[in-house]
Amino acid sequence: MPAPLGRRDAALSARAGANGVPARRTRQRLRAGWAVIALGAALCLVGLEALRRAHLLPGDALFFLGDGLVGIVLQGLLWSTVEGRTVVHGPGGRLATARTLIGLRTLRLDLPARVRRVRLWGRPRVWDGLWVTDRRGVTLLLDDARAVARIGAAVRAAQQAGEPVRVSRSAAVRLGLEPPPGRVRRTVRGVVDFSLQIAVPLGTVGLCGLFSWVLTFG
């Protein structure tokens, strides 16, 4: 029998409802969130350009402000799918509802369509999560242990029934569907993860800088 929910988890489950947040509402919120982020960024850029043309803001300042603004936009798009507080609820624990940047989002744990693994190096530990998309098209990046266990059971059941589920090899290891790799492969994977952890931020900064340069001097 599942353990009773704590006060905060129970409140989150009550907000989501017995059937969770509908997928259609999640997609609407996601589009609205992207639109708000894009509109806010556009208005800020227009304002910065107006200040530059009025000679109230030097070009160098516009470059750095635009760089930071583009970075905020990219971070907003990323964090719109990352879990905050997560609760597993519903009949048989088949739903996982989490707080995200754009509101509550419910993932069907019993209907996985695609599962990828994401590992981020940090302190005090390496964040080891799953990027999961269900058959309704809802995507969530999570590492809740209960949700991960239920996803693993659902993937195993789907594979036994011959239903297609796209699972990366690394995610299969995380779900306990495949044995852990050998020491050499683990070392290579760690180097790749660490390299990506460095390359992605540097690439983002470079992209932001290029975009800001075009806005400033183009």
Long-range contacts (C-beta under 8 A, 24 or more apart in sequence): 2-93, 5-87, 5-89, 8-85, 9-85, 9-87, 12-85, 12-87, 12-97, 12-99, 12-104, 13-87, 13-89, 13-97, 15-104, 16-87, 16-89, 16-95, 16-97, 16-104, 16-106, 18-90, 19-90, 19-95, 20-89, 20-90, 20-95, 20-97, 20-106, 20-108, 21-97, 21-103, 21-104, 21-105, 21-106, 22-106, 23-106, 23-136, 23-137, 23-138, 26-105, 26-106, 26-138, 27-137, 27-138, 29-102, 29-103, 29-105, 30-80, 30-102, 32-102, 33-76, 33-80, 33-101, 33-102, 34-77, 34-80, 37-73, 37-76, 37-77, 38-73, 41-69, 41-70, 41-72, 41-73, 44-69, 45-69, 45-215, 49-215, 52-216, 59-216, 59-217, 62-212, 62-215, 62-216, 63-209, 63-212, 63-213, 63-216, 64-212, 65-212, 66-208, 66-211, 66-212, 66-215, 66-216, 67-205, 67-208, 67-209, 67-211, 67-212, 68-208, 70-207, 70-208, 70-211, 70-212, 71-204, 71-205, 71-208, 74-204, 74-207, 74-208, 76-101, 81-131, 81-139, 81-140, 81-141, 82-141, 83-140, 83-141, 83-142, 83-143, 83-144, 86-142, 86-144, 86-147, 88-144, 88-146, 88-147, 88-150, 93-146, 93-150, 94-150, 96-140, 96-142, 96-144, 96-146, 96-147, 96-150, 98-140, 98-142, 98-144, 100-140, 105-138, 105-140, 106-138, 107-132, 107-134, 107-138, 107-139, 107-140, 107-142, 107-147, 108-134, 108-135, 108-136, 108-138, 109-134, 109-147, 109-150, 109-151, 109-154, 110-150, 110-154, 111-135, 111-136, 111-154, 112-151, 112-154, 112-155, 112-158, 112-165, 112-167, 113-165, 113-166, 114-165, 114-166, 114-167, 115-151, 115-155, 115-165, 115-166, 115-167, 115-168, 115-171, 115-175, 116-168, 116-170, 116-171, 117-168, 117-170, 117-171, 117-173, 117-174, 119-193, 120-197, 121-193, 121-194, 121-197, 126-193, 128-174, 130-171, 130-174, 130-175, 148-174, 148-175, 151-175, 152-176, 152-177
